[in-house]
Amino acid sequence: MVETIFVTGAEGAGGATNQSNSASPINLEFKIDSRVDQSTGDLVIVIESTNTTSTRSMTLSGPGANKVAMPTFYTSNAALSVSEAYEIPAVLDGNTATYTLTIEPEAGETVGGGDDSIYVTAYSKQAFRDADGSFKVGIENSQGTIQYEDTWDFDFMIT
């Protein structure tokens, strides 16, 4: 179970958590905490930017982060969003794993020049029996049916 997923270096405003706009790549510290004597389990993290005019790419780097295909079941929050998915190994026993989320602007654009919503969703993997009877561990079966155990999210704006 995930204790918290949060991005540091962002400002609080009116209950929202926001990041200032930038014409250069934005590097955010991305942390995942686990509870004492518990594990987050292996995760798939989906990161989505709703402003494709200004956002070229997003990269999550850090211990064990591995880019994977987007889950079939995932529905974007906006048409033509930039979305990426990463597998993250379990965080154990009250520890914190720290990653860097890099948001790269399109050439000549400012990320957040117009409002840019960033959606971060974590899905915990679990064991299941696939449609063909085989044993799998993941967040969806071979037919794209949801198989994750839990989900958490952390959303913010770049303005």
N, C-alpha and C positions, 0 to 999 in steps of 0.2 A: 504494500500500500504506500502511496506517495504522500509524504507529509506536506510538502510544498513544491511547487514549480514556480520559479520567479526569475525575473530579469532585473538586474541591478543597473543603476545609472539612469533610470527613468525617473520622471518627476510625477508627483501626485497632483491632480487638479480635478476638483469637483467629484471625487470618488473614483475617477479614472486614473490609469497609470499611463503616462505618455512619454514619448521620446521626441526631442527636438529634431527638425528636418536637417538634411545635410546633402550637399552636392558631392561629397566624398563617401566612400564606404563607411557604414555605421557598424561598429563592433560592440556588441552587447554581451555582458557576462550573463550566462544562462546557468542557473543552478537547480539541482534536483536534490532534495533532502529525503532521507528515509527516517522512519521512527525507530527508536531504540528497541532492540531485540526483534526487529522486523525487516523485511526486504520490500523494495518497490516491485520486485519481479523484473524480468526483462521487458523493455518498453519499445514501442514504436511511437516516435514523436512526429506529428505532422505540423508543418509551419506553412501558413498561407498569408500572402500579401494581396490585398484587394486592389492595389493601384499598379496595373501593368504598364502604365505610361511612364512611371518613374522607377519602378523596381525591375532590375534585370535578373537578379538571382539572389538566393539566400543559401547560406552554407552553415551547417552546424558542425563544429570541430571540437575535438576533445577526446577523453579516454574511451575508446571503443566505439565512437560514433561511426556508423556505417550507412551510407546513402542506399536506400532501397526504393523499389517501385511504390507508387502511391497505392493505398488500399482501394480496392474496387468499390467498396461501399461508401467511400468518403464523398460527400457532396460539398462543393465549394460554396463559400458565402457570397461570392460575386462572380459574374460571368468573366471568363478569361483571367482569373486570378493566377498568380505565380504560386505554386505549391510544391513543397518538397517533403519527403519522408525519410526518417533516419531511425535505425535500430540503435538502442542504447542498452548496455548491460545493466543488470540489477545494481542498485545502491543498497548496501547492507548496514544494519545495526546502528542507526543514528548518524551515519556518515553523510557527507555532501559530495556530490560530483559536480565539477565546474566545467562548463563548456563555453565556447565563443560562438555567438550567432552573428554572422556577417551578412549585412544587407547591402548589396551592390547596386548602385543606381545605373540606369540607362545612360549612355553617352549624352552629355549636355543637359541632363535632367537632375532635379533635386528630389531625393527620396523624401516624401512627405510635403512636397511643394503644394500639392492638393492633399487633403486628408488621406491617409493610408492606414487602414486597419490591419493589424497583424494578429492572426489567430494561431495560438499554439495549443495543440491537443495531444495528450499522451494516452496511449492505449496499452494496457498490460496484456502480455502474451499469456496464453494458457494452453494446456494440453487438451486435445479433442480428437474425436474419431471423424475422419474426413468422409466425404460422400462416397468414395470408393472403398471404404472400410479400413483404410490405412490410418496409423497413428501419427498425428502431427502436433506441433507446438507453434502457435502463431496468434494472429488476430482475426483471420478470416479463412474460410475453407476454400477449396479449389473452385467452388462455384461463386465465390465472393460473398458468402453469407457470414455475418458477424459472428466471431467466436471469442472476442476479447473478454477478459474478466472484469475490468473496471476502466473508466475513462476520467480524465481530469483536463481542465483547460485553464489557460492564462492568456488574456487578450489585452492589447494595448494599441494606442494610436501613435503615428508619427505625424506631427503637425508643424 
